[in-house]
Amino acid sequence: MRLLILCILLVTTASIGTTVAPAGVLPKNSAEQFELAFWNSIKDSKQASDYEAYLQAYPKGRFAGLARVRLQQLKAAPPQAQAPAPPAEGKPAGTQEQARATPKPRPDKAPAKPPDKTRAPPAATPVPGPAGSVATMKDCDACPVMVALSPRPFTMGSNNSDPSERPAHKVALHAPFAIGKYEVTVGQWRQCVKGSVCPAMPSLGNVPDNVPMRDVSWDEAQLYLKWLSTVSGKPYRLPTEAEWEYAARGGTATRYWWGNEMKGGNSSCDGCGDPWNAERPPPAGSFAANPFGLNDMNGSVWEWVQDCWHSTYKGAPEDGSAWVGGVCQARVIRGGSWRENGSYMLSTTRFKYDASVRQSQNGFRVARSLD
């Protein structure tokens, strides 16, 4: 059995007598806080795997009894009726509010405008223009739509939030790169499963193809990248942490890409506006793209990046390359998820997770170098 060694989030815990965490502040590096943060991230879950993961990590934990009760209840519950197939033209299955929301993209095509830029791959990989400019690309029929970015120096991190985001420091990315316009979707993962490379996930069930893939470990994400590199002939990888933050900021220097204040309707998170469903994130592209044309960088699912975990940025590479020294069993995740509130949507929010462990809020998007 794989052992979960790290948890993700610290959220409101008023029900047990603690106070609300300040915006952007994540749990301190203590065993008690890690356990509390992990429990708070799953306590309302309806997935048995979340409680199993908690009990693997904390068999004698303070919430172990409750976790076992909920696990038994979930396993004893009658199987749910099969969900209907997604409606035609990619319209979301679910609540009426979701159905009235912005139409979902088809999993293998981007809904960006104009359509002719995203519905078919260009004849050749576009070369990014001046620093900060973008170009859309698609390497193969099975490949995710990507945005090619020409880098420019930017300030990474923050001196006004969690200690792990300090010190704020200048990074000069050394080469152009491309990053997924959306997170990898369930439909794209299923193509890898059909290729006998990626594992089939029982938790997917009848989840629509255009919902972000989640409940996948860092190690399993590497399998998808290996498969995608084989079918496309291109060297796919996870983005480095610096590339991820550069892309998430979209050329801005504010706390969120849309400004310094949290505003609903810009990201998929608890309390951030429709479409929202407690059980899973909305379809890819349900919210507006950032200035670089990238969707769902904030919220939706936590995203794996290439870097090993370091508790601060002291000594981090200045060229934006992956920081692979240190505690490499723990890898960095970025961006928050749909289960958290707006305080986790900051462009600087970062945390860690064991590379071999699945968690129902963790997903990823792809990247590759263009030089």
N, C-alpha and C positions, 0 to 999 in steps of 0.2 A: 504494500500500500504506500502510495506517495503521501508524504507528510507536508501539510501546509505549514509554512513557517512564518509567513508574513500576511497581514491583512491590509485592507485598503483604506478605509474611510472613518472619519469621526463626524457623526451627525448629532442632531439634537437628542439629548437623553434625559429630558426633563422627567420622564416617567420613573426614573430611578434616582432622581435627586441631584443630577449634575446640571450644569448650565450649558447654554447654547454656545457652540464654538464660534469665535469671531470669523468673519468672512475670510476664506482662503487659508485658515489655520488648520493644519492636519495634526494627527495625534503625536504626542511625544513618544520618544523611542523607549517605551517601557512595556514589559510583558502584559501588565494589567490593562494598559490603554490599548494595546494591540488586540487583546481579546475582546474588550468592550467595543472597539471600532468594528471588528469583524462581526460580532453579534448584531450590532445595529445595522450593518449592511445587509443582513439576511433575515432579520427577525420577522418580516412580513412576507417572506418568500413562500411560494407554493410549489417549489421544486425540492424534491427529496435530496438531490445531490448537494444542495447548499448546506443542509443540516448534517449530512454525512461528512462533508468537508470540515465543518466546525468540530464534530466529534472526533475526527482524525487528529485534529490539531490540539483539541482541549478535551480529552476523554474524561477528565475530572474537573472541568471548568465550572465557573459559577452558573452558567446557563445550560450545563450538560443535561440535567434532568428535563428541562423544558424542551431542549432540542430533541431528546429521545421521544417525548410525548408527541411532538409535532411530526416527527419522522414516522411514528407508528400511525398517526392519523392519516397522513398522506398516502402511506402504503396500503392502508385499509380502505381508503375511499374507492368507490366504484370508478372504473375508467370513464373518462369523459367521452361524450359522443364525438365522433370525428368531425373536425371543423370543416365547413364548406370550403370548396376551392376558392381562391381569390377571384373576385369578379373580373369581368373582361376589362382589357386595356389597363391592367395593373392597378385598378382602384382598390383601396385597402379594405380588408375584411376586418370587422370589429364594430366599434360604436358608431352611432350616427354622427357624432362629432368628428371622428376620424374620417368618415366618408365625405364629410363636407370640407375637409382640409385640402391643402394643395395636393393634386394627384401625385402618386408615387412614380418614380422612374421604373422602367423595366430593368431587371437586374443586370442585363448585359449592355444597357445603353443609358446615356446620361440624359436628364430632362432639360439640360441647359439650353438657352437660346443663343444663336439660331440653331435649329435642329441639324442642319447639314454639317455643322462642325463636330457633332458628337455621335452621329448615327453610323458613321463608317470610318475606318481608320484611314489616315492620310497615306499618300504614296510613300512617304519617307518620314522618319522622325523629325519633327520640327526643331529648329535651333532657337532657343530663347533669345529674345532681343536684349535691349538695355536692361541694366540692373533693375530687378523688381518686376519686370514684365512677365507675362504668362502666355502659354500656348497649350491647346488641348491636343491630346494624342491617344492612340489606342494601338497596341502592338499586334493584336491578333483577335480573332472572333471571341475567344474565351477570356481575353484579358480585360481587366478593369480599365475604365476610362481614367486617364491620368492628366495632370496639369504639369507642364514643364516650367520650371522656375529658374530664372537667372539670378544668382545670389548677390546680395549686397550686405555690408556690415550691419549688425543690429545689436541691441543690448538684450542679453538673455538673462532671465531670472528677475528677482525683485528683492530689494532690501527692506520692504515693508510688509512682508508676509511670513510664511513659515520658514524656519531656519534652513530647511533643505533647499530653498530657492535662492539662497544667498551664497556668495555675493553676486549682485548684478554685475555682469561683465560683458565686455565687447567680444563678439564672435564674428569672424570674417570667413564665411563659408568658402571653401577653396575651389568648388566646381559646380557647374549647373547640374540639376537633378530633377527628376520627375517624381511626383507623389500622387497617390490615388485621390481622385476627386471625391470619392466616397469611401467609406469603410468597406472591406470585403463583405459581400452579401451572402446570405444563405444559399442562394442559387449558384453563386460562383464556387462556394465550398462544395456543393453537391457535384459539380463538374469534376472536381478533384477526387471526390469519393468514387465517381464512376471510372476514373482513371486508375483506381486501386492504389492510390497513394495516401490520401487523407482518410482518417477514421470516420466512420458513420457515427453520428451523434444521436443517441436515443432521445435526447431532449429536444431535437428539432421537430419531431412529430410532423404536424401539418402546418408548420410555420411557413408563411409565404416566402417566395424566393427573394423578394426585394427588401427584406428586413436585414439589418446588419447581422453578420455572423457573430456569435458570442459563445461563452462557455468553452473557450478554446485556450489551451496553454501556449506559452511562448514556444515550447518545443514543437507543438503541433502546428503552429503558424509556420515554422521552418519547413515542414513537409509541404504545405501549400506553396510556399515560395519556390521550393525545389521543383515541384510539378509545373508551376507556371513558367519557370525558367526553361524547362525542357520543351513545353509546347510552343513557347514564343521565340525561343532562341536568344532571349535577352536575360541579362543577369539581375533578376529581381531579388530584393532584400527588404528588410524593415527599414524605415527611416531612422537616421540617428536622432538622438534627443534634440540636438541643436537644429537639425533640419525640420523636425516636427514643430518646434516652437516658432521657428522662422515662418513656416507655412501657416501655422495657426494665427499668428499675429497679422498676417496679410499686409505687412508694411506699416502697421500701426505700432505705437509705443504705449497705448493705454492698457488698462487692466483687462478689458475685453476688446475684441476687435471692433465692436460697435461703439466703444467709449469707456468712460471710467465708472459708469453706473450700470447696475444690472437692469435690463429691460426684458420684459416678456416677449415671446414671439421670435426670439433669435436662436434658441437652442432647445434641445430636448432634455428637459430636467423637471423634477418635481416642483410644480408651482410656476413653471416658466411659460405656460400657455399650451393650447392645443396645437397639434395632436399630441395626446399623452395617454398612456395606458400603464398602470402599475405593473402589469405582467411582462411587458417587453417594450423595447424601444420602437418608435414609429419607423415607417419605411425610409430607406436612404433618400436624402434630398428633400425631406418634408419641410425644411426651413431654408431661409435664404443663405446663399453662399457668402463667404467673406470676400474682402477685396481681391484676393488672389483666385477667386472662383472655386474655392474648396468648401465642401459641405460637411456639417456635423463634426467639426473639429472640437467643438464644445459640447459636452454631454453625449447623448446617444449611448455609446459604450466606451469604457476605458480602452485605450489603445496601447498595445505593446510597441516599444521601440527597441533598437538594437542594443543600447547601452546597458552595461552592468550598473547596479545601484551604488551610488555614493551619497552619503548623508548631507553633503554640501557641494557647492561648485568649486571649492578651493582645489586648484590643480587641474581643472577641466581643460580639455583641448581648446585652443583658441581658433582652430580652423574648422570647427564643426564636425570633425570626424567622430566616430563612435568611441566612447570611453569604455574600453573593455577590460581594464585592470580592476582589481578590487574584488568585491563579493559577487561573483558572476552567477552563483546559483539564484540570486535575486536580480531580476531585471526590472527596468523602469517601465511604468505605465503612465499615460498622460491623458488629460482632457476631461476627467470625470465621466459620469454616466447618467442615464435617464432617471435613476433612482435617487440621485442626490439633488439638493436644492441649488439655488443660484450661486451660493458662495463657492461652489466647486467648479464654476464655469470659467474662472480666470485663465488667461492664456499661459500663466506660469505654473498652474497647479500640477504637481507631480507626486507620484508615490511609487511603491515597489510591490512585487509579488514574486513568489517562487516560480521559477521558469517551467517547472514540470507539472504545475497544478492548474486545473481548470477552475474557473470561477464564472458564475453566470453573468457577470457584468463586463467581462474582459473580451475584447475583440482586437482588430488590427486593420491597418491599411498598408498598401504596398508602396515601395519606392524603388528607384534604380538610378544609377549615375548616368549622365549623358555625355561625359567627356571621353 
